[in-house]
Amino acid sequence: MSPSLKVILLPEWLRIWLRHQLIPALGLRADQIALGTLRGIYDTLLLILLVMGFLVGGRFYMDSQYALPRTVQATVLKWAPISDQIARKADIPREVPLVLWFKESSMQAINPELCTGIIGAYDLVRSGEHACFTPGPISDLDVSEQLAIGAMEFKKRCPEVNYFTQNPDTIKRCYFAYNAGTGAANRLDPSESAYVMNDYDAAHTNMVYADVELGTVQVTSLGAWPTHLAVQSLILSQWDAAERPFSITLLDISARVYDWVSNGISALLDNSSTANTAMPFPQQRNLGDADCLDTPHSWGRPSLRPTLNPVTDSPVLTQDVHGCSYSLPGIDISSTSNKSAVLLAPISGDLTTYTDRWYNSTIRIENDEWIVWLLHPRSYLVKEGQVKRGQAVGKMGAIGYATGPHVHFSIYDKSNETFIDPGKFLP
């Protein structure tokens, strides 16, 4: 060892005293100190880059068929926090106020000549409950007021929806009820409505729309449901865009680097666990949305069965079986102590990663008998290819249709060709 290093390093007796006397006396752990310092540095960087991302977020373009104009994208990013506050208060999905605003006037802060306001509070003005909005440009304060009015009217016409609603059919029906009334929404199919579905795909393009004021017209703009997906993807799922702001790229890279490094430190310190951590289930489980589930096969190779909880760091069930309506039934698992817990492969097999149509980041693992899905990870810890059971594959997150960090865990039985209840496989 060089003399300069001996000067810099602490004496051996001092290092022994610190390690075996002072640190244990203070109740400190070296791995916790290292990870805590790393997380503090990362959180500071995250805050700085997040602010930068919102400032230049108007340059972001979605690489999908539901492209919004540049000016609309900038408006979405500007008003996303306000929309979220309004939606929470009204108890509706957070994208809804912005979608209603877009459908009424393409997010232009201008009252139309029809005296209905940018959010189209048509019934309130006609009934006399609210005075006419003065035509012409309006202030941000007026926009906030009218967004709140639209949110309350939306909730009034669709009381079954709430801030956490994710079911596409429910949200589409609510947009239909807001525009056409609850009676029409109960009788008719929202997928046949131009207001709801126009330009969703090739089968819903240039749809005919009938209105008491406008008559019968052919719609060329995005419907409410594609707009909902576009707004949501702009706010939550900027990771997969081909062209994105440099600060967003740095934010994504920093998250991945942080996850890789922290996972590496945990592995070196033997701080990770692949044990079958027990997760309590309620005595009376809510299996109302389990019509698409069936009995798993009992034969086959035991080593291939998915009997490992993907979250082994204080796992907790946050939502029981759901997802039949969008063909991926499963359960939601979070962690009581670590909102970025490492996700472990429940089975050995071939791993692929992708973003689905609802912009959920997804880990899919398949072997000869089973397929498992882990949705919403904030980052992937492995490349696509073969993985072993218990191997760290990602970090728990909330990318896509998610209201908080968790993993949506689904299991498919290839032998019986059916989805099964993951709860029956977990310890």
MILUM-880061 format. One record per atom (N, C-alpha, C, O): x negated, y negated, z; residue in one letter. Coordinates in steps of 0.05 Angstrom, whole numbers, plus 5000, padded with zeros to 4 digits. Layout:
BEGIN
XYZA/...
end
This chain:
BEGIN
498350245000M/500050005000M/498249755000M/496249745014M/499049564984S/497449314982S/497749155008S/499749165021S/495648985014P/495748805038P/498148625038P/499348565058P/498948515013S/501148335012S/503748465020S/505448335033S/504148725012L/506548865020L/506648915050L/508848905062L/504348965062K/504249015091K/505048765106K/506248785128K/504348525095V/505148275108V/508148235107V/509448145126V/509248305083I/512148255079I/513848455095I/515848375107I/513048715095L/514648915109L/514448885139L/512348795150L/516548975153L/516548965182L/514749185193L/514449395180L/513649145217P/512049355229P/513749605234P/516149595237P/512449835233E/513850085236E/515350105262E/517650195263E/514150015285W/515450025311W/517949855311W/519949925324W/517949615297L/520249445297L/522449565280L/524849545287L/521749685258R/523849805241R/525150045256R/527550085254R/523550195271I/524650415286I/526550315308I/528650425313I/525750095321W/527449975343W/530049875331W/532149915343W/529849735308L/532249625296L/534149855288L/536649835292L/533050065276R/534650275265R/535950445287R/538250515285R/534450505309H/535450695329H/536450565355H/537650695371H/535850305359Q/536650185383Q/538649955378Q/540949965388Q/537749745364L/539449505360L/541949555344L/544149495353L/541649675320I/543949715302I/546049895315I/548349835314I/545250125327P/547250295341P/548550145364P/550950175369P/547049985379A/548149835402A/550249635393A/552249595407A/549849515369L/551749325359L/554049455344L/555849325335L/553949715341G/556049865327G/555949825297G/558049845283G/553549765286L/553349705257L/552449955243L/551150135254L/553149975217R/552350195199R/551050075175R/552049885163R/548750195167A/547250085144A/548950095119A/548849905103A/550450315115D/552050325090D/554250115089D/554750005068D/555450065113Q/557549855114Q/556449585109Q/557649415096Q/554049525120I/552749265115I/552149225086I/552649015074I/551049435073A/550249415045A/552749375027A/552749205010A/554849535032L/557249515016L/558649255022L/559749125003L/558749165047G/559948905054G/558648675040G/559948495030G/555948675040T/554548465027T/555148464997T/555548254985T/555148704985L/555648724956L/558448624950L/558848484930L/560448704966R/563148614961R/563448314964R/564948184949R/562048194984G/562147904987G/561147754963G/562247564954G/558847854953I/557647724929I/559547754905I/559947564890I/560647994902Y/562448044880Y/564947874882Y/565847754862Y/566247864906D/568647704909D/568247414902D/569947284890D/565947304910T/565247024903T/565046994872T/566146804861T/563647174860L/563347164830L/566047204817L/566647064797L/567747384828L/570347424817L/572047174817L/573447114798L/572047024840L/573546784842L/572746574821L/574346454808L/570046544818I/569046344799I/569846424771I/570846254755I/569446674764L/570046764737L/573046764731L/573946714708L/574746824751L/577546814748L/578546534741L/580246504723L/577546334755V/578246064748V/577345994720V/578845864705V/574946074713M/573946024686M/575746164665M/576246054644M/576546404671G/578246554653G/580946414647G/581846404624G/582146294668F/584646154664F/584245894649F/585945814633F/581945764653L/581445514639L/581245554609L/582045384593L/579945774601V/579545824572V/581346044562V/581046134539V/583346114578G/585046344570G/586746294546G/587746484534G/587146034538G/588745984514G/587446084488G/588746104468G/584846154489R/583446254466R/583846554462R/583046674442R/585146684482F/585446964481F/587647044461F/589846934462F/587047244445Y/589047344425Y/589547644432Y/587747794435Y/592047714433M/592747994437M/592248144411M/593048064389M/591048374414D/590548544391D/592848744389D/592448984393D/595148634382S/597548804380S/599548674362S/599048454352S/601748814356Q/603748714338Q/605348484351Q/606748334336Q/605248454377Y/606848244390Y/605247994395Y/605147894418Y/603947894374A/602147664377A/603747414382A/605747354369A/602947254402L/604147004408L/602346784397L/599946804396L/603546564388P/601946334377P/600046234398P/600446274422P/597846104389R/595746014407R/596845824428R/596145844452R/598545634420T/599645444439T/601345574460T/601445494483T/602845784452V/604545934471V/602846084490V/603446094514V/600646204481Q/598846344499Q/597746164520Q/597646234544Q/596945924512A/595845734531A/597945654551A/597445614575A/600445624542T/602645554560T/603245774580T/603845724603T/603146024570V/603546254588V/601546254611V/602246284634V/598946214604L/596946224624L/597245984644L/596646014668L/598045754634K/598445524651K/600745564671K/600445494694K/602945684661W/605245704678W/605545974692W/607446014707W/603746164688A/603946434700A/604246424730A/605946554741A/602546264745P/602846254774P/605546144783P/606746234802P/606545934769I/609145814776I/611346014770I/613146044786I/611146154747S/613146354741S/613246574762S/615346674769S/610946654771D/610746864792D/612146774817D/613546934830D/611746524826Q/612946424850Q/616046414847Q/617546504865Q/616946314824I/619846304819I/621046574818I/623246624829I/619646764805A/620747034802A/620847174830A/622847314835A/618847134846R/618947254873R/621347154889R/622647304903R/621746894887K/624046774902K/626746874892K/628546924908K/626946904866A/629447004854A/629647304855A/631847414850A/627447444860D/627247734861D/627847854834D/629648024830D/626247764814I/626347874787I/623547914778I/621647804790I/623048074757P/620248124747P/618947854740P/620247674729P/616347834745R/614947574744R/614747464715R/614447224713R/614947624695E/614847524667E/617447394658E/617347244639E/619647454671V/622247374661V/622647074657V/623547004635V/621946904676P/622346614671P/620946514645P/622046354631P/618546614641L/617046534617L/618346644591L/618446504571L/619346884593V/620747004569V/623246844563V/623746784539V/624846774583L/627246614579L/626546344566L/627946254548L/624446224576W/623645964566W/622745994536W/623445824519W/621246204531F/620346254503F/622746294484F/622846194462F/624746444494K/627046504477K/628846264472K/630146254452K/628846074491E/630545844488E/629245624470E/630545504453E/626645584474S/625445354458S/622445394453S/620945194451S/621545644451S/618745704445S/616845564465S/614545484457S/617645534490M/616045414511M/615345124506M/613145034514M/616944984492Q/616544694488Q/618144544510Q/620444604514Q/616744364523A/618044214545A/619843994534A/619343754539A/621844074520I/623743884507I/626543984510I/627044224505I/628343814519N/631143884520N/632443864493N/632043654479N/633944064484P/635244044458P/637643854458P/638443754479P/638743804434E/641043624432E/643543754442E/645543604447E/643644014446L/646044154454L/646744124483L/648744234493L/645043984498C/645643924527C/645644184544C/647344214561C/643844364538T/643744614553T/641144654568T/640944824585T/639044494562G/636444514576G/634744724563G/635644894548G/632144714570I/630244894557I/630745184564I/629845364550I/632045234587I/632545504595I/635245604587I/636045834593I/636845434575G/639445514565G/641445564587G/642845764586G/641645394607A/643645424628A/646445344617A/647645164627A/647245504598Y/649645434582Y/652145434599Y/653645234598Y/652545644614D/655045664630D/655145444651D/657345344656D/652945374664L/652945174685L/653744904674L/655344764686L/652744834650V/653444574638V/656344574629V/657844384634V/657144784616R/659944804606R/661944804628R/664144684626R/661344934651S/663244944674S/663144694691S/664944654708S/661144524687G/660944274703G/659444314728G/659244124744G/658244554733E/656744594757E/654144444757E/652944374778E/653144384733H/650644234730H/650944024708H/652144074688H/649843784714A/650043574694A/648443634669A/646543794670A/649143504647C/647643544622C/644743464625C/644143264639C/642943614614F/640143534613F/639743334591F/640743374568F/638243124597T/637842914577T/636043014554T/633943114560T/636942994529P/635343084507P/632642944505P/632442704513P/630643084496G/627942964493G/625943094511G/626543274526G/623442994510P/621243104526P/621843084556P/623142894565P/620843274571I/621243274600I/618643334614I/616743414602I/618543274640S/616143304657S/615843594666S/617643754663S/613443654677D/612943914688D/614843974711D/615644204715D/615543774726L/617443804749L/620143904738L/621444074750L/621043784716D/623643864704D/623444144693D/625344304695D/621144214681V/620844494671V/621044694695V/622444894692V/619744634717S/619944814741S/622744844750S/623645064756S/624244624750E/627044634759E/628744814741E/630344974750E/628244784715Q/629944934696Q/629045224695Q/630745404690Q/626445284699L/625645564701L/626945694725L/627845924723L/627245554747A/628545654771A/631545704766A/632645904775A/632745524751I/635645564744I/635945804727I/637745974732I/634245844707G/634346074690G/633946334705G/635246534700G/632046324724A/631546564741A/634046644757A/634746874760A/635346444769M/637746494786M/639946604768M/641446784777M/640346484744E/642446584726E/641846874717E/643647034714E/639346934712F/638547204704F/639247404727F/640347614721F/638547334751K/639047504774K/642047534778K/643047754785K/643547324774K/646447334777K/647747534757K/649647674764K/646747534733R/647847714712R/646847994714R/647948184703R/644648034729C/643448304732C/642448344760C/640048354765C/644248364779P/643548384808P/641848624815P/640548624836P/641948844799E/640549084806E/637549064801E/636049234811E/636648864786V/633848834781V/632448694805V/633748544820V/629848754809N/628348614830N/625548564820N/624848624798N/623848434837Y/621148354829Y/619448594821Y/617648564805Y/620048824832F/618449064827F/619549244805F/618349454799F/621749164792T/622949324771T/620949364748T/619849164738T/620649614740Q/618849674718Q/620149834696Q/619049864674Q/622549934701N/623850104681N/624549944656N/626049754658N/623550024633P/624049864608P/626949844601P/627849624593P/628550064604D/631350054597D/632849854615D/634649714605D/632149844641T/633449664659T/632849374651T/634649204650T/630349314646I/629549044639I/630848954612I/631848724610I/630949134593K/632249064567K/635249004571K/636248824560K/636549174588R/639449124593R/639848854607R/641848724602R/637948784625C/638248524639C/637948294620C/639448094622C/636048314601Y/635848094581Y/638348074564Y/639247854558Y/639548304558F/642048304543F/644248174559F/645848014548F/644448244585A/646548124602A/646147824605A/648147684605A/643647734607Y/643147444609Y/644147304584Y/645347084586Y/643747414561N/644447284536N/647347324528N/648647134518N/648347564531A/650947634520A/653047664542A/655447694536A/652247674568G/654147714589G/654147994599G/653348184585G/655048034624T/654948294637T/656848494623T/656348724622T/659148384613G/661048564600G/659948694575G/660148934571G/658648524559A/657348634534A/655048824541A/654749034528A/653548764562A/651348934570A/652349204580A/650949404576A/654649214592N/655749474602N/656949634579N/656949884581N/657749504557R/659149644536R/657149724513R/657449934501R/655249554508L/653649574484L/650749664490L/649949654513L/649349744469D/646649834472D/644749594467D/644749484446D/643049524487P/641249294483P/639249344461P/638149154450P/638649594454S/636849654432S/637949584405S/636549574385S/640549514404E/641849424380E/642149124379E/643249014360E/641048994399S/641348704401S/638848564390S/636548634397S/639148384371A/636948234360A/635548064381A/633148034380A/637147954400Y/635947794421Y/633947954437Y/631847854446Y/634648214442V/632948374459V/630648514444V/628348514453V/631248614420M/629348804407M/628048714382M/626348854371M/628748484370N/627748414344N/624648414343N/623348304360N/623648534321D/620748554316D/619348734336D/616848714339D/620848914350Y/619549104367Y/617949304351Y/615649374358Y/619149404329D/617849584311D/619149554284D/620849384280D/618449734265A/619549714238A/622549754237A/623949644220A/623649894257A/626549944257A/628149714269A/630549704268A/626649514281H/628049284294H/626849024283H/625748864298H/627048984257T/625948754244T/628148604228T/629748734215T/628248344231N/630248174217N/633048274223N/634648314205N/633648314248M/636248414257M/638348194255M/637647954256M/640848264251V/643048074250V/644048014278V/644448194294V/644547754283Y/645447674309Y/647847494307Y/647847304291Y/649947544323A/652347384322A/652547214347A/652147324369A/653046964344D/653246774366D/655646594362D/656346514340D/656946524385V/659346354383V/658746074372V/660445944360V/656345974377E/655545714368E/654245724340E/654845554323E/652545924335L/650945934311L/652246094289L/651546074265L/654146274296G/655346454277G/653546694273G/652046764292G/653646814250T/651947054244T/649446964230T/649546834208T/647147034242V/644546954230V/642647194230V/643147384245V/640647174214Q/638547374213Q/636147274230Q/635047064224Q/635447434250V/633347344268V/630547414258V/630147634248V/628747224259T/625947274250T/623947254273T/621547314269T/624747154296S/622947124319S/622847374336S/624547554333S/620947384354L/620747614372L/623147624391L/624147414400L/624147864396G/626247904415G/625147884444G/622747874448G/626947894463A/626147864491A/624348084501A/622448034515A/624848334493W/623248554503W/620448554491W/618548574507W/620048514465P/617248484456P/615848244468P/613448254474P/617348024472T/616147794485T/615247854514T/613147774523T/616948014528H/616248094555H/613648244555H/611848194572H/613348434537L/610848594535L/608448414528L/606248444538L/608948224510A/606748044501A/605847864524A/603447834528A/607747754539V/607047574561V/605647734583V/603647644594V/606747974589Q/605448134609Q/602548214602Q/600748204618Q/602248294577S/599548374568S/597548144569S/595248174575S/598647904563L/596847664563L/595947604592L/593647524596L/597647644611I/597047574639I/595347794652I/593447744666I/596148044647L/594948264663L/592948444648L/591248554661L/593148454622S/591648664608S/589848544587S/590048604563S/588048374595Q/586248244576Q/583748404571Q/582048314555Q/583448634584W/580948784581W/580648914554W/578348944545W/582848984540D/582549134515D/582748964490D/582849074468D/582748704493A/582948524470A/580348534455A/578148534466A/580548524428A/578048524411A/576648254413A/574248244410A/578248044417E/577047774418E/578047634444E/580447584446E/576247584462R/577047474488R/575047274497R/572747274488R/575747104516P/573846904526P/571447034538P/571647244550P/569146894536F/566647004547F/566947044577F/565847244588F/568246864591S/568546894620S/570147144627S/569647274647S/572247214611I/573847454616I/572047704612I/572247894626I/570347694591T/568447914586T/566647954610T/566148174619T/565547724621L/563847744645L/565347854669L/564248014684L/567847774671L/569447874694L/569848174692L/569648314712L/570348274668D/570748554664D/568148704670D/568148904684D/565848604659I/563348744662I/562548744692I/561548944702I/562948514706S/562248494734S/563848694751S/562748814769S/566348734744A/568048924759A/566949214755A/566749364774A/566249274730R/565149544725R/562449584738R/562049794750R/560649384737V/558049414749V/558349444779V/557049614792V/560049274791Y/560549294820Y/561549574828Y/560549694848Y/563449684812D/564449944819D/562350164816D/562150344833D/560750144795W/558650344791W/556650334813W/555850544824W/555750084821V/553650054841V/554750154868V/553350304882V/557150064876S/558150134902S/558650434904S/558250554925S/559650554882N/559950844881N/557350984884N/557151194897N/555250874871G/552550994872G/551450984900G/550251174910G/551850754914I/550950724942I/552350924960I/551151054977I/554950954956S/556551144972S/555551424968S/555351584987S/554851494943A/553851764937A/551151814950A/550652034960A/549351604949L/546751644961L/546851674991L/545351825003L/548751535003L/549151545032L/550951775040L/551551805064L/551751925020D/553652155026D/556152055039D/557152175058D/557151825030N/559451695042N/562051765028N/564151695037N/561851915006S/564251994991S/565152265001S/563552415013S/567552324995S/568652585004S/570352704983S/571952564970S/570152964978T/571853104960T/573653304975T/574753484963T/573853265001A/575553445017A/578453395010A/579253175001A/580053605015N/582953575010N/584253415032N/585353535051N/584053155030T/585152985051T/588153005052T/589552985031T/589253055075A/592153095078A/593552825075A/592652625085A/595852835061M/597452595057M/600352655066M/601552835054M/601352515086P/604052575096P/606252505076P/606052305063P/608252685074F/610652635058F/612952595077F/613052715098F/614952435069P/617352405086P/618852675088P/618752835070P/620252705111Q/621752955114Q/623952985093Q/624453205083Q/625252765087Q/627252765066Q/626152615042Q/626152365041Q/625152755022R/623852634999R/626052524980R/628152634978R/625352304966N/627152174947N/626452294919N/624652194906N/627952494911L/627452624886L/629752574866L/630452744850L/630952334869G/633252264851G/632452254822G/634052334805G/630052164816D/629052144788D/627252384782D/624952344774D/628352624785A/626752864781A/628053054761A/627353294761A/629852954745D/631253134726D/629453254705D/630053464694D/627253124699C/625353224679C/623253404690C/621453494675C/623353464716L/621353644728L/622353924729L/624753974729L/620554124729D/621254404731D/619254544748D/617454424759D/619654814750T/617954974768T/615255034754T/615255114731T/613055004768P/610455064756P/609955364755P/611155514770P/608255454737H/607555744736H/605755814760H/604155644769H/606056054770S/604656134794S/602256314788S/600656374805S/602056404762W/599756564755W/597656384743W/597756144744W/595556514731G/593456354719G/591056344738G/590956474758G/589156174730R/586556154745R/586855944767R/587355714762R/586556024792P/586855834815P/584855604812P/585455384821P/582455654801S/580455444799S/581355214780S/580155004781S/583355264763L/584255054745L/586454884756L/587154684745L/587654974778R/590054834789R/589354564801R/587254544814R/591054364797P/590454094808P/591354074837P/593453954843P/589754174856T/590454174884T/588853964900T/588853964925T/587553774886L/586053564900L/587453294897L/588253224874L/587853154919N/588952884917N/586952704904N/584652694913N/587752554883P/585752374870P/584852154888P/582652034883P/586352084908V/585551874928V/584952014954V/586852104968V/582452044962T/581752174987T/581051985009T/580452075031T/581151725003D/580451525023D/583051415035D/584251225025D/584051545057S/586451465072S/588851445052S/590151235051S/589551665038P/591751655018P/594451615032P/594851725054P/596151475018V/598951435028V/600851435005V/600251304984V/603051565008L/605151564987L/606651304987L/607851235007L/606651154965T/608050904963T/610650914947T/612350754951T/610851124930Q/613351164916Q/613551454908Q/611651564896Q/615851574914D/616151864907D/616751894878D/616451704862D/617552134870V/617752204841V/619451994826V/621651924833V/618251894804H/619551704786H/618151714759H/615951824757H/619451614739G/618151594713G/619251774691G/618251784669G/621451914697C/622752074676C/623651914653C/623552004630C/624551664658S/625551494637S/623451414616S/624151364593S/620951414624Y/618851354605Y/616951584601Y/614651544594Y/617951824606S/616552084598S/613852124612S/612152254600S/613552014635L/611052074651L/611752074680L/610851904695L/613352274689P/614152294717P/611852354735P/610052504728P/611852234758G/609752274778G/610252124803G/612452034808G/608252104820I/608451964846I/606351754847I/604251774833I/606751544863D/604851334867D/603351374894D/604651414915D/600751364892I/599051394916I/597251154919I/595951074899I/597051044943S/595250824948S/593450904972S/593451134980S/591950714982S/590150765005S/590750555027S/591050325021S/590850645052T/591450465073T/588950305081T/589250095095T/586550385073S/584150255082S/582450135059S/580649975065S/582950215034N/581150135012N/582750104987N/583550294974N/583249854979K/584949794955K/583349834929K/584549804908K/580849894931S/579249964907S/577950244911S/575650284904S/579550424923A/578450684929A/577550834904A/578650794882A/575551004907V/574651174885V/576751384878V/577951504896V/577351414852L/579151624843L/577551874835L/575651854820L/578352104845L/577052354839L/578652514819L/581052504819L/577252674802A/578552844783A/579953064798A/578653224812A/582653094796P/584053314809P/583453584797P/583853784811P/582553594772I/581953844759I/579353804743I/578553584737I/578154024736S/575954024716S/577154034688S/579254164684S/575953894669G/576953904642G/575853674625G/573853554632G/577153634603D/576353424583D/577753164590D/580153154591D/576152954595L/577252694603L/577252504580L/575352474565L/579452354577T/579752134558T/580951894572T/582351924592T/580351654562T/581451414574T/582751244552T/581751254529T/584851104559Y/586250944539Y/588150744553Y/588550764577Y/589250564538T/591350384548T/593950454534T/594050454509T/596150514549D/598550594536D/600250354527D/599350134529D/602650414517R/604350204505R/605350004525R/606049784517R/605250074551W/606049884572W/603549754584W/603749624605W/601249784570Y/598749654578Y/597649754605Y/596249614619Y/598350004611N/597250134635N/594550264627N/594450424609N/592450194641S/589950334638S/590350624648S/591650664668S/589150814633T/589951094638T/587551284636T/585851254618T/587351464655I/585451684655I/587051944651I/588852004666I/586352094630R/587652354624R/585652574624R/583552564611R/586252794639I/584453024641I/586053274634I/588253314645I/584953434617E/586353674608E/584453924609E/582153904601E/585554144619N/584154404617N/586054604604N/588054524592N/585454864606D/586955064592D/589855094602D/591555184587D/590355004627E/593055054639E/594554794647E/596954794649E/593054574651W/594354344663W/593354084649W/591154074638W/594953874651I/594153604643I/594953414666I/597153434676I/593153244674V/593753044694V/593252764683V/591552724667V/594852574693W/594552294686W/594152124711W/595552174731W/592251934710L/591851744732L/592151474719L/590451394703L/594151324727L/594751064715L/593750834732L/593550854757L/593250604719H/592550344731H/589750314742H/589250124756H/587750484736P/585050434747P/583950174737P/584350094715P/582450034755R/581249774748R/578749814731R/577949634717R/577450054733S/575150114717S/574750414716S/575650564734S/573250504696Y/572550784693Y/569650824701Y/567950664695Y/569051044716L/566351094726L/564951304709L/562551354714L/566251414690V/564951624673V/565651574644V/567651434638V/564051684626K/564651674598K/566551904591K/566852094606K/567951884568E/569752094559E/568152354555E/565852344545E/569352574561G/568052834559G/568753014582G/570852974595G/567153214587Q/567753404608Q/567153294636Q/565053164640Q/568953344655V/568553264683V/569153504700V/570553684692V/568053494724K/568553714744K/570553614765K/570853384770K/572053814776R/573953754797R/572453614821R/570353714829R/573553394831G/572353244853G/570353034844G/569252894860G/569853014817Q/567952814807Q/569252544807Q/571652514800Q/567752334815A/568852064814A/569251974785A/567351984769A/571651894779V/572351824751V/573151534747V/573151434725V/573951394769G/574851114766G/575250984793G/574851114814G/576150734793K/576750584817K/579750504816K/580750414795K/581150554837M/583950484839M/584450184834M/582950014844M/586450124819G/587049844812G/589949794807G/591649954817G/590549584792A/593349514786A/593649404758A/595049214753A/592249534739I/592349444711I/594849554698I/595449794699I/596449374685G/598849454671G/601349404688G/601449204703G/603349584686Y/605749564702Y/605249644730Y/605849874738Y/604249464747A/603549534774A/603849284791A/603149054783A/604949314815T/605349094833T/603249084855T/603248904872T/601349264854G/599149274874G/597349514868G/598149694853G/594949524879P/593149744874P/594250014882P/595050054906P/594450194864H/595350464869H/594750634844H/593750534824H/595250894846V/594951074823V/597551214819V/598651334838V/598651214794H/600951374787H/599851644778H/598451664758H/600551854792F/599452124789F/601552304777F/603552354789F/600952404752S/602852594739S/601352844732S/599052844726S/602953074732I/601853334726I/603653474706I/606053484710I/602453584684Y/603953724664Y/603054014663Y/600654074663Y/604954204664D/604354494663D/604454584634D/606554594622D/602154644623K/601954724594K/603154994590K/604155054568K/603155174610S/604255444606S/607255444605S/608455564588S/608555294623N/611455274624N/612455034607N/614954994605N/610654874596E/611354644579E/613254454594E/615354394583E/612454374618T/614154194633T/612454024653T/610354114661T/613453794660F/612253644682F/613153764709F/615253874710F/611453744728I/612053854755I/611653644776I/610453434772I/612753704800D/612553524823D/609653534834D/608953734845D/608153314832P/605353314843P/605353364873P/603353464884P/607453294887G/607553324916G/607353614925G/606453674947G/608053804907K/607954084914K/605054194911K/604554424920K/603254034900F/600554124896F/598553994915F/596354094918F/599353784928L/597553634945L/597353754973L/599353864983L/595053734986P/594753835013P/596453685033P/596453745057P/
end
